[in-house]
Amino acid sequence: MSDDDSPTSSPAPVGRPKRDILAEVEEEERREREEKLKNREPPIVFRDFGNSVEELLDELEKSLANVELNDDEMRCMHELREYALGSEGSWVLSDEFLNLIGRILLSGEPGIGDDSRVNCLKVLAWLAVTKDDVILVLHQDRRDHVLMRYASHVDQLSPSCQEAVALLICNLFENLSTSEWLLYISEWESENNRGPTSNIRVTTKVGVHALLSKEFKDIGSALVYNFVMKEVKTAVSKNTPKVSIITPIQIAFCSTTMRAQN
């Protein structure tokens, strides 16, 4: 057999560089996000709080005047004002920020009243519709679940706090990332041995409670509307079926109708 007749071996396939694969995945995810935003029904949110955010911050600080804040908490109050009124991103909020929010909402200290909690929640609700990077703050709350733990007690709060927490949850539907955070199905342990719960369960509870209220049914109706326009992803895979979340809201509507008839 001559050299010309000898079989030639084809070159071994070369694997694609990992960075190219990652870039392709990121590009696909970007296109998916853009497609979601394009096809997304605009949520109903509330931007008129009766006060400017600067006035809400002033009222929050005034309501905490008799509370002894440590140096970290004082710095966090300054950072909150800087984030709300300035052009800086959420990176200006330090790791201790959610500790301060948790103290205001959950501590039950005698010096911290409902006025502090309402002003705090309204500031957060304002940030939810004006800042695109609020999701970074929510991601920091994955361990302690400060906001969701407080919201899970909506039926035990004062009417003013119930309305404020419903307003916050409703306004968090403004951005795609924060609305998906509201509907996370992964479970976490609730307080006082009440068993596991999840963001979506708390969001449902707040939505139903607000819808059945007399004082802030407008917020409840908006929250429910935002809720039913969403779907819950049960897995990352595109081929995995999505679970409808309309059922608990239908129950709420039925309850409302029954109450109206009685």
Secondary structure as the mmCIF struct_conf table of DSSP 4:
data_model
#
loop_
_struct_conf.conf_type_id
_struct_conf.id
_struct_conf.beg_label_comp_id
_struct_conf.beg_label_asym_id
_struct_conf.beg_label_seq_id
_struct_conf.end_label_comp_id
_struct_conf.end_label_asym_id
_struct_conf.end_label_seq_id
TURN_TY1_P TURN_TY1_P1 ASP A 3 ASP A 5
BEND BEND1 SER A 6 SER A 6
HELX_LH_PP_P HELX_LH_PP_P1 PRO A 7 PRO A 17
HELX_RH_AL_P HELX_RH_AL_P1 LYS A 18 ASN A 39
HELX_LH_PP_P HELX_LH_PP_P2 ARG A 40 ILE A 44
BEND BEND2 GLY A 50 ASN A 51
HELX_RH_AL_P HELX_RH_AL_P2 VAL A 53 SER A 63
TURN_TY1_P TURN_TY1_P2 LEU A 64 ASN A 66
BEND BEND3 VAL A 67 VAL A 67
HELX_RH_AL_P HELX_RH_AL_P3 ASP A 71 LEU A 85
BEND BEND4 GLY A 86 SER A 87
HELX_RH_3T_P HELX_RH_3T_P1 SER A 90 VAL A 92
BEND BEND5 LEU A 93 LEU A 93
TURN_TY1_P TURN_TY1_P3 ASP A 95 GLU A 96
HELX_RH_AL_P HELX_RH_AL_P4 PHE A 97 LEU A 106
BEND BEND6 SER A 107 SER A 107
TURN_TY1_P TURN_TY1_P4 PRO A 110 GLY A 111
HELX_RH_AL_P HELX_RH_AL_P5 ASP A 114 THR A 130
TURN_TY1_P TURN_TY1_P5 ASP A 132 ASP A 133
HELX_RH_AL_P HELX_RH_AL_P6 VAL A 134 HIS A 139
TURN_TY1_P TURN_TY1_P6 GLN A 140 ASP A 144
HELX_RH_AL_P HELX_RH_AL_P7 VAL A 146 ALA A 151
TURN_TY1_P TURN_TY1_P7 SER A 152 HIS A 153
HELX_RH_3T_P HELX_RH_3T_P2 VAL A 154 GLN A 156
BEND BEND7 LEU A 157 LEU A 157
HELX_RH_AL_P HELX_RH_AL_P8 PRO A 159 ASN A 171
TURN_TY1_P TURN_TY1_P8 LEU A 172 PHE A 173
BEND BEND8 GLU A 174 ASN A 175
HELX_RH_AL_P HELX_RH_AL_P9 LEU A 176 LEU A 182
TURN_TY1_P TURN_TY1_P9 LEU A 183 LEU A 183
STRN STRN1 GLU A 187 GLU A 189
BEND BEND9 GLU A 191 GLU A 191
TURN_TY1_P TURN_TY1_P10 ASN A 192 ASN A 193
STRN STRN2 PRO A 196 SER A 198
HELX_RH_AL_P HELX_RH_AL_P10 ASN A 199 LEU A 212
BEND BEND10 LYS A 214 PHE A 216
HELX_RH_AL_P HELX_RH_AL_P11 LYS A 217 VAL A 228
TURN_TY1_P TURN_TY1_P11 MET A 229 MET A 229
STRN STRN3 VAL A 232 LYS A 233
BEND BEND11 THR A 234 SER A 237
TURN_TY1_P TURN_TY1_P12 LYS A 238 ASN A 239
BEND BEND12 THR A 240 THR A 240
HELX_LH_PP_P HELX_LH_PP_P3 PRO A 241 PRO A 241
STRN STRN4 LYS A 242 VAL A 243
HELX_LH_PP_P HELX_LH_PP_P4 SER A 244 SER A 244
HELX_RH_AL_P HELX_RH_AL_P12 ILE A 246 GLN A 261
#
